[in-house]
Amino acid sequence: MTYDDDLDAIGLLCPLPVLKARKRLKSLEKGQVLRLQATDPAAVIDVPHFCAEQGHKLVGQDDQSGPEGVTFYFIKRG
């Protein structure tokens, strides 16, 4: 999936991945996509909830296997 900006939140715990995503999304234009990289297990719940509450759209999610357990979230700015 293509994206316009990338945010590395690997190793950060709730609520930091969502707080950092909110700040980064403010710098993007409506319709642009942010790729958020996170390892926080709570992000699976927090990111979709954040998108719904803030008017953004979660357009993709990609769980990567491996020791780091990184999940990529693709958030389209609303």
N, CA, C and O atoms as a MOPAC input file, in Angstrom:
PM7 MOZYME 1SCF
protein

 N      0.85600 1    -1.18400 1     0.00000 1
 C      0.00000 1     0.00000 1     0.00000 1
 C      0.89800 1     1.24200 1     0.00000 1
 O      1.93100 1     1.27600 1     0.66900 1
 N      0.49800 1     2.23400 1    -0.74200 1
 C      1.27600 1     3.47100 1    -0.78500 1
 C      0.86300 1     4.39000 1     0.35500 1
 O     -0.26800 1     4.33600 1     0.83800 1
 N      1.79300 1     5.22800 1     0.77300 1
 C      1.53400 1     6.15900 1     1.86800 1
 C      2.36300 1     7.41700 1     1.66300 1
 O      3.34700 1     7.42100 1     0.92400 1
 N      1.94600 1     8.48500 1     2.33300 1
 C      2.58800 1     9.78500 1     2.17600 1
 C      3.58100 1    10.11100 1     3.28200 1
 O      4.50200 1    10.90200 1     3.07500 1
 N      3.40600 1     9.51600 1     4.44000 1
 C      4.29400 1     9.77200 1     5.58200 1
 C      4.37700 1     8.50100 1     6.41300 1
 O      3.48400 1     7.65500 1     6.37500 1
 N      5.45900 1     8.38300 1     7.15800 1
 C      5.73000 1     7.17700 1     7.93700 1
 C      6.04800 1     7.57000 1     9.37200 1
 O      6.82000 1     8.50000 1     9.60900 1
 N      5.45600 1     6.86400 1    10.32800 1
 C      5.69400 1     7.14900 1    11.74300 1
 C      6.12000 1     5.86800 1    12.44100 1
 O      5.38000 1     4.88500 1    12.45500 1
 N      7.31900 1     5.88100 1    13.01900 1
 C      7.85400 1     4.73700 1    13.75100 1
 C      7.49900 1     4.87600 1    15.22200 1
 O      8.06300 1     5.71300 1    15.92600 1
 N      6.55400 1     4.04900 1    15.68900 1
 C      6.17400 1     4.03400 1    17.10300 1
 C      6.53500 1     2.68300 1    17.72500 1
 O      5.93800 1     2.26800 1    18.71800 1
 N      7.51300 1     2.00700 1    17.13300 1
 C      7.95000 1     0.69800 1    17.62300 1
 C      8.52500 1     0.86000 1    19.02900 1
 O      9.37400 1     1.71600 1    19.27700 1
 N      8.04600 1     0.02500 1    19.92900 1
 C      8.52300 1     0.04600 1    21.30700 1
 C      7.75700 1     0.98000 1    22.22800 1
 O      7.93600 1     0.93500 1    23.44500 1
 N      6.90300 1     1.82700 1    21.66000 1
 C      6.11600 1     2.74800 1    22.48100 1
 C      4.82500 1     2.07400 1    22.93100 1
 O      4.21800 1     1.30500 1    22.18600 1
 N      4.41700 1     2.37400 1    24.15400 1
 C      3.20000 1     1.77800 1    24.70500 1
 C      2.07000 1     2.79300 1    24.74800 1
 O      2.29000 1     4.00200 1    24.68600 1
 N      0.85400 1     2.26900 1    24.85700 1
 C     -0.36400 1     3.06700 1    24.93500 1
 C     -0.21100 1     4.15900 1    25.99100 1
 O      0.25000 1     3.87900 1    27.09800 1
 N     -0.57800 1     5.36400 1    25.67900 1
 C     -1.27600 1     5.85900 1    24.48600 1
 C     -0.34800 1     6.50800 1    23.46400 1
 O     -0.82600 1     7.15200 1    22.53000 1
 N      0.96000 1     6.35700 1    23.61600 1
 C      1.90800 1     7.09900 1    22.77700 1
 C      1.76600 1     6.86500 1    21.26900 1
 O      1.83500 1     7.84200 1    20.52200 1
 N      1.57100 1     5.63600 1    20.77000 1
 C      1.42600 1     5.49600 1    19.31400 1
 C      0.28100 1     6.33700 1    18.74300 1
 O      0.43200 1     6.96700 1    17.69600 1
 N     -0.85700 1     6.34600 1    19.42900 1
 C     -2.00900 1     7.11400 1    18.94400 1
 C     -1.76400 1     8.61400 1    19.09500 1
 O     -2.12800 1     9.38900 1    18.21000 1
 N     -1.15800 1     9.02800 1    20.19100 1
 C     -0.87900 1    10.45900 1    20.37800 1
 C      0.08800 1    10.97700 1    19.32300 1
 O     -0.09300 1    12.07500 1    18.79800 1
 N      1.10300 1    10.20000 1    19.01500 1
 C      2.06400 1    10.60900 1    17.98800 1
 C      1.41700 1    10.60500 1    16.60400 1
 O      1.71200 1    11.46900 1    15.77800 1
 N      0.53000 1     9.63000 1    16.34900 1
 C     -0.18000 1     9.59000 1    15.06500 1
 C     -1.07200 1    10.81100 1    14.91400 1
 O     -1.12500 1    11.41400 1    13.84300 1
 N     -1.77000 1    11.17800 1    15.97700 1
 C     -2.64600 1    12.35800 1    15.92200 1
 C     -1.84600 1    13.60000 1    15.55600 1
 O     -2.26600 1    14.38900 1    14.70900 1
 N     -0.69700 1    13.77200 1    16.19300 1
 C      0.14100 1    14.94000 1    15.91900 1
 C      0.64100 1    14.93200 1    14.47400 1
 O      0.62300 1    15.96400 1    13.80300 1
 N      1.08800 1    13.76700 1    13.99500 1
 C      1.61500 1    13.67700 1    12.62800 1
 C      0.52100 1    13.89600 1    11.60500 1
 O      0.75700 1    14.54600 1    10.58600 1
 N     -0.67800 1    13.37000 1    11.84900 1
 C     -1.78300 1    13.53600 1    10.90200 1
 C     -2.16200 1    15.00000 1    10.72300 1
 O     -2.62300 1    15.39200 1     9.65000 1
 N     -1.97400 1    15.81100 1    11.75700 1
 C     -2.29100 1    17.23800 1    11.64500 1
 C     -1.44100 1    17.92400 1    10.58200 1
 O     -1.85900 1    18.92800 1    10.00600 1
 N     -0.25300 1    17.38800 1    10.32000 1
 C      0.63800 1    18.00000 1     9.33500 1
 C      0.35500 1    17.51700 1     7.91000 1
 O      0.93900 1    18.02600 1     6.95400 1
 N     -0.53200 1    16.54500 1     7.77100 1
 C     -0.86500 1    16.01100 1     6.45200 1
 C     -2.10800 1    16.69800 1     5.88800 1
 O     -2.91900 1    17.25600 1     6.62800 1
 N     -2.23800 1    16.64500 1     4.57900 1
 C     -3.43000 1    17.16100 1     3.90700 1
 C     -4.54300 1    16.11600 1     3.96900 1
 O     -4.27500 1    14.92100 1     4.09300 1
 N     -5.78200 1    16.57000 1     3.88200 1
 C     -6.92000 1    15.65800 1     3.85500 1
 C     -6.74100 1    14.66900 1     2.70400 1
 O     -6.43200 1    15.06100 1     1.57900 1
 N     -6.93900 1    13.38400 1     2.99900 1
 C     -6.81200 1    12.35000 1     1.97800 1
 C     -5.44200 1    11.69400 1     1.91700 1
 O     -5.29300 1    10.63200 1     1.31300 1
 N     -4.43700 1    12.31300 1     2.53700 1
 C     -3.11200 1    11.70000 1     2.55400 1
 C     -3.09200 1    10.55100 1     3.56000 1
 O     -3.89500 1    10.51500 1     4.49200 1
 N     -2.16200 1     9.61200 1     3.36000 1
 C     -2.10300 1     8.40100 1     4.16800 1
 C     -0.82400 1     8.38000 1     5.00700 1
 O      0.27500 1     8.63900 1     4.51800 1
 N     -1.01200 1     8.06300 1     6.28000 1
 C      0.08900 1     7.88600 1     7.22400 1
 C      0.25900 1     6.39800 1     7.48600 1
 O     -0.71100 1     5.69800 1     7.77500 1
 N      1.49800 1     5.91300 1     7.38400 1
 C      1.79000 1     4.54500 1     7.81200 1
 C      2.34200 1     4.62100 1     9.23000 1
 O      3.37300 1     5.24900 1     9.46900 1
 N      1.65800 1     3.98700 1    10.15500 1
 C      2.07000 1     3.92600 1    11.55100 1
 C      2.62200 1     2.53700 1    11.82100 1
 O      1.94800 1     1.53700 1    11.57400 1
 N      3.85600 1     2.47500 1    12.33300 1
 C      4.46500 1     1.21100 1    12.71400 1
 C      4.40300 1     1.10300 1    14.22900 1
 O      4.90900 1     1.97900 1    14.93000 1
 N      3.79100 1     0.04200 1    14.74500 1
 C      3.64300 1    -0.08900 1    16.18800 1
 C      3.79100 1    -1.54600 1    16.62500 1
 O      3.45400 1    -2.47200 1    15.88700 1
 N      4.30600 1    -1.72400 1    17.84800 1
 C      4.42600 1    -3.05400 1    18.44700 1
 C      3.53100 1    -3.19600 1    19.66700 1
 O      3.41500 1    -4.29000 1    20.21800 1
 N      2.90300 1    -2.12500 1    20.09600 1
 C      2.03900 1    -2.15200 1    21.27200 1
 C      0.81600 1    -3.03300 1    20.99400 1
 O      0.06800 1    -2.76300 1    20.05400 1
 N      0.60100 1    -4.08700 1    21.80000 1
 C     -0.55700 1    -4.95700 1    21.57100 1
 C     -1.89100 1    -4.20900 1    21.65000 1
 O     -2.85200 1    -4.60100 1    20.98800 1
 N     -1.96600 1    -3.14900 1    22.44300 1
 C     -3.20400 1    -2.38300 1    22.57900 1
 C     -3.51400 1    -1.55800 1    21.33000 1
 O     -4.65000 1    -1.11900 1    21.15500 1
 N     -2.53700 1    -1.34200 1    20.46800 1
 C     -2.75700 1    -0.53700 1    19.26200 1
 C     -3.81000 1    -1.14800 1    18.35200 1
 O     -4.48700 1    -0.43100 1    17.61500 1
 N     -3.95300 1    -2.46800 1    18.39800 1
 C     -4.94800 1    -3.15800 1    17.57500 1
 C     -6.36000 1    -2.65700 1    17.89700 1
 O     -7.23400 1    -2.65100 1    17.03000 1
 N     -6.57200 1    -2.24500 1    19.12200 1
 C     -7.86200 1    -1.69200 1    19.55000 1
 C     -7.84000 1    -0.16800 1    19.45900 1
 O     -8.80000 1     0.45200 1    19.00100 1
 N     -6.73000 1     0.42600 1    19.90200 1
 C     -6.63400 1     1.88300 1    20.00200 1
 C     -6.67100 1     2.59200 1    18.65300 1
 O     -7.34700 1     3.61200 1    18.51400 1
 N     -5.96000 1     2.07400 1    17.66500 1
 C     -5.86500 1     2.76700 1    16.37200 1
 C     -7.22300 1     2.83500 1    15.65900 1
 O     -7.61800 1     3.92000 1    15.23100 1
 N     -7.95400 1     1.71700 1    15.51600 1
 C     -9.27800 1     1.82300 1    14.87800 1
 C    -10.22600 1     2.73800 1    15.65100 1
 O    -10.99400 1     3.48800 1    15.04800 1
 N    -10.17600 1     2.67900 1    16.97300 1
 C    -11.03500 1     3.54200 1    17.79400 1
 C    -10.67500 1     5.01500 1    17.58100 1
 O    -11.55600 1     5.86000 1    17.42000 1
 N     -9.37900 1     5.31300 1    17.58200 1
 C     -8.89900 1     6.67600 1    17.33200 1
 C     -9.40000 1     7.18100 1    15.97900 1
 O     -9.89300 1     8.30400 1    15.87700 1
 N     -9.27400 1     6.35300 1    14.94500 1
 C     -9.71100 1     6.76000 1    13.60400 1
 C    -11.20200 1     7.07900 1    13.57800 1
 O    -11.62100 1     8.08800 1    13.01100 1
 N    -11.99000 1     6.21500 1    14.19300 1
 C    -13.43800 1     6.42400 1    14.21600 1
 C    -13.80700 1     7.69600 1    14.97200 1
 O    -14.69300 1     8.43700 1    14.54600 1
 N    -13.13900 1     7.95000 1    16.07600 1
 C    -13.44500 1     9.11800 1    16.90200 1
 C    -12.99700 1    10.42800 1    16.25500 1
 O    -13.64400 1    11.45900 1    16.43900 1
 N    -11.90000 1    10.40000 1    15.50300 1
 C    -11.31600 1    11.62400 1    14.95900 1
 C    -11.67000 1    11.88200 1    13.49300 1
 O    -11.23400 1    12.88300 1    12.92300 1
 N    -12.44900 1    10.99700 1    12.88000 1
 C    -12.87600 1    11.21500 1    11.50400 1
 C    -11.86400 1    10.79100 1    10.45100 1
 O    -11.95500 1    11.20800 1     9.29600 1
 N    -10.90400 1     9.96800 1    10.84100 1
 C     -9.93400 1     9.43000 1     9.88500 1
 C    -10.40400 1     8.03700 1     9.46400 1
 O    -11.34000 1     7.49200 1    10.04900 1
 N     -9.75600 1     7.46500 1     8.45200 1
 C    -10.15400 1     6.14200 1     7.98600 1
 C     -8.95100 1     5.20400 1     8.02400 1
 O     -7.90100 1     5.50000 1     7.45400 1
 N     -9.11800 1     4.08000 1     8.69700 1
 C     -8.09800 1     3.03400 1     8.69000 1
 C     -8.27600 1     2.26600 1     7.39300 1
 O     -9.21800 1     1.48500 1     7.25100 1
 N     -7.36800 1     2.48600 1     6.44100 1
 C     -7.52600 1     1.91000 1     5.11000 1
 C     -6.76500 1     0.59900 1     4.94700 1
 O     -6.91300 1    -0.08700 1     3.93500 1
 N     -5.95300 1     0.25100 1     5.93800 1
 C     -5.22400 1    -1.00400 1     5.86100 1
 C     -4.49900 1    -1.30300 1     7.14300 1
 O     -4.16100 1    -0.41100 1     7.92200 1
 N     -4.26900 1    -2.59100 1     7.34200 1
 C     -3.53100 1    -3.04500 1     8.51800 1
 C     -2.75400 1    -4.27100 1     8.08900 1
 O     -3.31400 1    -5.16900 1     7.46100 1
 N     -1.47000 1    -4.32300 1     8.41500 1
 C     -0.61700 1    -5.43000 1     7.99600 1
 C      0.17800 1    -5.90800 1     9.19800 1
 O      1.05200 1    -5.19900 1     9.69700 1
 N     -0.12800 1    -7.11600 1     9.66100 1
 C      0.59700 1    -7.70500 1    10.78300 1
 C      1.81600 1    -8.43900 1    10.25100 1
 O      1.70000 1    -9.33500 1     9.41500 1
 N      2.97500 1    -8.05500 1    10.74000 1
 C      4.22700 1    -8.68500 1    10.33100 1
 C      4.62500 1    -9.71900 1    11.36800 1
 O      4.65700 1    -9.43200 1    12.56500 1
 N      4.92500 1   -10.91600 1    10.90800 1
 C      5.39800 1   -11.93000 1    11.83900 1
 C      6.87700 1   -11.67800 1    12.13200 1
 O      7.55200 1   -10.96300 1    11.39100 1
 N      7.36000 1   -12.25600 1    13.19000 1
 C      8.75300 1   -12.08200 1    13.55500 1
 C      8.88200 1   -11.68700 1    15.00800 1
 O      7.88200 1   -11.47600 1    15.69400 1
 N     10.10500 1   -11.58600 1    15.47200 1
 C     10.32900 1   -11.32600 1    16.89300 1
 C      9.86100 1    -9.94500 1    17.35100 1
 O      9.51800 1    -9.76400 1    18.51900 1
 N      9.84600 1    -8.97800 1    16.44800 1
 C      9.45300 1    -7.62200 1    16.84200 1
 C      7.93900 1    -7.45800 1    16.91700 1
 O      7.45200 1    -6.61100 1    17.66600 1
 N      7.19000 1    -8.24500 1    16.16200 1
 C      5.73500 1    -8.15000 1    16.17400 1
 C      5.21100 1    -6.80200 1    15.71400 1
 O      4.26800 1    -6.26700 1    16.29800 1
 N      5.81200 1    -6.25300 1    14.67600 1
 C      5.40700 1    -4.93900 1    14.17200 1
 C      4.11600 1    -5.06000 1    13.37200 1
 O      3.96400 1    -5.96400 1    12.55000 1
 N      3.19600 1    -4.14700 1    13.62000 1
 C      1.97700 1    -4.03000 1    12.82000 1
 C      2.00200 1    -2.67000 1    12.14400 1
 O      2.30200 1    -1.65300 1    12.77000 1
 N      1.68100 1    -2.66800 1    10.85200 1
 C      1.59100 1    -1.43700 1    10.08500 1
 C      0.12600 1    -1.05100 1     9.95900 1
 O     -0.70900 1    -1.86100 1     9.55700 1
 N     -0.17800 1     0.19400 1    10.30700 1
 C     -1.52600 1     0.73600 1    10.18200 1
 C     -1.47300 1     1.84900 1     9.14300 1
 O     -0.60100 1     2.71600 1     9.20300 1
 N     -2.39100 1     1.82800 1     8.20200 1
 C     -2.45200 1     2.84100 1     7.15500 1
 C     -3.69100 1     3.69900 1     7.42600 1
 O     -4.82600 1     3.23900 1     7.30200 1
 N     -3.44400 1     4.94400 1     7.79600 1
 C     -4.51800 1     5.84600 1     8.22900 1
 C     -4.65300 1     6.98300 1     7.22200 1
 O     -3.70400 1     7.72800 1     6.97500 1
 N     -5.84500 1     7.10500 1     6.64500 1
 C     -6.12600 1     8.20100 1     5.70400 1
 C     -6.72400 1     9.36000 1     6.49400 1
 O     -7.71300 1     9.20300 1     7.20900 1
 N     -6.09500 1    10.53300 1     6.34500 1
 C     -6.55400 1    11.70000 1     7.07700 1
 C     -7.92400 1    12.13700 1     6.58900 1
 O     -8.16400 1    12.28200 1     5.39000 1
 N     -8.81500 1    12.34100 1     7.55000 1
 C    -10.17200 1    12.76300 1     7.23200 1
 C    -10.31700 1    14.26300 1     7.29600 1
 O    -11.40300 1    14.78900 1     7.05300 1

